Amino acid sequence: MVFPSPHHPLQVATAGEALIDLIQEADGRMHPCDGGAVYNLTRALGLQGVGTLYLNPFSSDRFGRGLARGLYCAGVSLAQPVPVHQPTSLAVVGIDSQGKASYSFYRDGVADRQVNATQMNRQCAQHSLLSVVATGCLALVNEDREKYLPWLQAQRAAGLLLAVDANLRPAIVPDMAAYRASVMAALSEAHLVKVSDDDLVTLGFVHADPLDAARALLAQTQADWLALTLGPQGAVLLARHGAAWHATEQQPVTVADTVGAGDCFFAGLLTALLERPAFQAARCANDLALDAQDVQHILSRAVASASLCVQQTGCVPPTLPEVVARVAQMPPLFKVL
């Protein structure tokens, strides 16, 4: 399968899992959906108009061809357009009565894990306009640490902004201590960290107030910014210097399921960040300074992106016009914490 050039100049490189979510329906049947946290993020970025380079390969099997087609249709560029013979990863997804998803993964010898740091660094170096690299979730498991951590370290040294979503999956790992250490090593390289309240608990930050837990995590990294998602309670953007802003929907959202909600949130956040003059003016990631107006713009887009996602089954990322329209019609409620 041959893909044309990307629809937009490349600004973001993503690396991490691409898989098929087998979502269990009420009658017991499994409904296959394109998925994987980093795949969802990548597709969502493309649909919101961000020139995005995906670094992992796809399988030559039917699922892999469909995943590759999904990114192409979203305007994403594939760093490895030639498929590999390894099969596509699978995840079995259970949905509880509140629409919250749980996952079981089948990940041994699969296509998206056929990467290494040297190759990814070379791929990024070929695109001079890249300004952000993003990863998270299954890329942070200890078994793949030697693939992704040196890549993150090299990209940080090159001056790119590192955005890392913890998005923990504790059910898949045999050694939680090693998993936590691997996740923390990646978060420690990031300029922008994203976590959920559940992620904080899994990482051992068990403060009564999730915001206190988020501050404690931020203090253990080099990050300047931390985005904390709180499910139906909205999200917080926390600055290293202590300021924090909270945004939540004004009206309850009808939830079909939460598959991909955090990924769409992250895509909305990064898309909006790339638009801000403060980001465009920064000479490197360490120069990034956001004011209250920047934060309101960024959090509004992120919350709207997640809200649009959860109203559909599986991860169906919204387009940029859909996100902009939702913010215009129903802007989130903001408060400074």
Order of alpha helices (4+ residues) and beta strands (2+ residues): beta-beta-beta-alpha-beta-alpha-beta-beta-beta-alpha-beta-alpha-beta-alpha-beta-alpha-alpha-beta-beta-beta-alpha-alpha-alpha-alpha-beta
